[in-house]
């Protein structure tokens, strides 16, 4: 019986941990956000510089991704 109780407790804890992590994953889990982070992590960049470095991103997609971040 203790084994099942321990498994239930671990399962509940994992679900609680996921509830805390999920909002962060939702913010960074799209194509452009990861690419934006790889550009701005080494040094801050202005909007137009980011747009030039991220070939193919639209103005709206960049603006929306930056707002989410």
N, C-alpha and C positions, 0 to 999 in steps of 0.2 A: 504494500500500500504506500509506503514512503516513496518508492520509486515513482509512482504515478503522481503523487503530490509534488515531488520535486520537478517532474517534467511539466506539470501544469504551472508551477511557479515560474520556471524558466521560460515557458511559452508566453505567459502573461508579461513577464519582464521584457522579452524581446519585442512584443507588440507595443509596449509602452515606449521603449527606446526608439522604435521605428516611427512612432507618432511624433517624436521630437525631431527626428532626422528628416522625415518626409518633406517638410516645408523647404528645407535647404536644398534637397535634391530637386524639388520642383523648380526652383529658381535657376539652377545651373545645368539642368539636364537637356537643354536644347543645343542644336548644332552651333549657333553663333556665339552663345554665351561662353562656351569652352574656348573657342578661338579668340574671343575678346579678352578673356582672362590671360591667355598665353601672351598676348601682345602687351597688356597693361601691367602685368605683374613685375617685369623687370624695371619698367619706368613708366610713370604717368604719361598719358598722351592726350592731345586734344582731339576733339570729335573728327575733324576732317583728316587728321593724320591716321586715326583708326580706320576711317572709311577707305583711305588710299591703301593701307596695308592689308585690309581684309577685302581682297578682290571679289566682287560679286555681291557684296552685302548692299541692301538698299538703305536709303536714309531712314525710312520708317523702321526697318528691322533693327538697325543699330540703335536708334533712339529708344525703341521699346525694350531692347535687351539691357541697355544702360539704366533705364528707369527701374527695371526689375532688380538689377544689382544694387 
